[in-house]
Amino acid sequence: MKIETQCLHEGYSPKNGEPRVMPIVQSTTYVYESTDDVAAVFDDPTKGLIYSRFANPTTDVVEKKIAALEGGAAAMCTSSGQAASLLSILNICEAGDSFIASASIYGGTINLFGYTLKKMGIECIFVDHDATEEQLNAAFKDNTKAVFGETLANPALTVLDIELWAKVAHAHGVPLIIDNTFATPILCKPIEWGADIVVHSTSKYMDGHALQVGGVIVDSGKFDWTNGKFPSMTEPDESYHGLVYTEKYPAAPYITKARMQLMRDFGCYPAANSSFLLNLGLETLAVRMKQYCENALKVAEYIKSTGKAEFVTYPALPGSAGHELAKKYLPDGTSGVISFSIKGGRPAAVKFMDSLKLASNEVHVADIRTCVLHPASATHRQLSDEQLVAAGIDGGLIRLSVGLENVDDIIADLKQGFSAVG
Ligand SMILES: *Cc1c(COP(=O)(O)O)cnc(C)c1O
């Protein structure tokens, strides 16, 4: 099946007389005829459902669909993108270990990796997203267990050289984890470029309608965990009567461990209702992504043509930062998100944004409706002007998430915003 078809049909194929749409299975638990039957699913939870803290039929449909879209072996949904990033690391690293992450990633992930995981004894070594092979190699330590980056970073819109990062990770015997939230599998499939694990905040384009927060982890099933660096995969799990994940579940040991151990213990699983809504978003993901890209390219070209921006970052736009890597990894477009710095700095940015009528001012991106954010007043508010410069965020910077309205209406709104600034 091609990806547009997968969006609609993967994960659920009703049999004779069954509902066309996978119902919302609103139940915490599942009934068995005998104690032996219950014992059997405890021995092998892939054989039946136990409890909705770690598996649910409605969510299962979404997991199968996303695994197929990413070209992975299996997936597990989480209650947020943050939970997906957290579990993706905790499934591999424990106190005393380290991992490498691109410095150009989502701010929430930087807090999680740089501060919270540190308190748990796991060190994150940040490196530039455009580090050379030598610089990447130099960042490794003996205890480094994984490498993490974002395909198209939020909010910097840098494009990661996934193939290079995978090559270096594999040379050190560790997996590459890619956050593919902004690109979605419609625009880039990191597993095809060598990534081993893919995570998403499904709250963004996958849901697409600003309805619910969620996340997912996808296991490519391709990484070899038996190289001696990952005893938690290859040695008996005492918390699961001595189970060895790589032996019992060779097709996708990573995601099986994440579910049977971490999801069992942490319980950050989505509600069936949320998965039902996420599935609706996924059904139209392919058509929506194409339209976001088409609209955003026109809007980026328009902003550039006004001469009222110091710079426009939209990697699909010739001349933009990241354009060369985008041609390789994101040939069909670079999502709906644009960032640009308006001439006149902070006062101009505030005037411009307050003048917009169609685009709403909110802390969200990747919505079906056009929205804008002023990082210097919102997500990066605590920083001084000097710190803002160091973080690459000037007072005039605006993050614009182009939606699916008619592009002429979006441009007309921006036009009146620019004239209000004068
Ligand atoms: C929003 C976001 C997250 C966090 O996801 P939540 O669903 O908000 O928890 C992680 N990574 C990226 C790239 C994001 O944009």
The ligand as an SDF file (V2000), in Angstrom:
LIG
                    3D

 15 15  0  0  0  0  0  0  0  0999 V2000
    5.6500   19.3320   21.1060 C   0  0  0  0  0  0  0  0  0  0  0  0
    6.8470   18.5200   20.8880 C   0  0  0  0  0  0  0  0  0  0  0  0
    7.2550   17.5570   21.8230 C   0  0  0  0  0  0  0  0  0  0  0  0
    6.5340   17.3240   23.1290 C   0  0  0  0  0  0  0  0  0  0  0  0
    5.3030   16.7640   22.8610 O   0  0  0  0  0  0  0  0  0  0  0  0
    3.9910   16.9270   23.8060 P   0  0  0  0  0  0  0  0  0  0  0  0
    2.9950   16.1190   23.0670 O   0  0  0  0  0  0  0  0  0  0  0  0
    3.6880   18.3900   23.8880 O   0  0  0  0  0  0  0  0  0  0  0  0
    4.3660   16.3350   25.1190 O   0  0  0  0  0  0  0  0  0  0  0  0
    8.3770   16.8010   21.5310 C   0  0  0  0  0  0  0  0  0  0  0  0
    9.0720   16.9890   20.3910 N   0  0  0  0  0  0  0  0  0  0  0  0
    8.7030   17.9160   19.4760 C   0  0  0  0  0  0  0  0  0  0  0  0
    9.5040   18.0850   18.2390 C   0  0  0  0  0  0  0  0  0  0  0  0
    7.5930   18.7070   19.6900 C   0  0  0  0  0  0  0  0  0  0  0  0
    7.2440   19.6320   18.7760 O   0  0  0  0  0  0  0  0  0  0  0  0
  1  2  1  0
  2  3  1  0
  2 14  2  0
  3  4  1  0
  3 10  2  0
  4  5  1  0
  5  6  1  0
  6  7  2  0
  6  8  1  0
  6  9  1  0
 10 11  1  0
 11 12  2  0
 12 13  1  0
 12 14  1  0
 14 15  1  0
M  END
$$$$
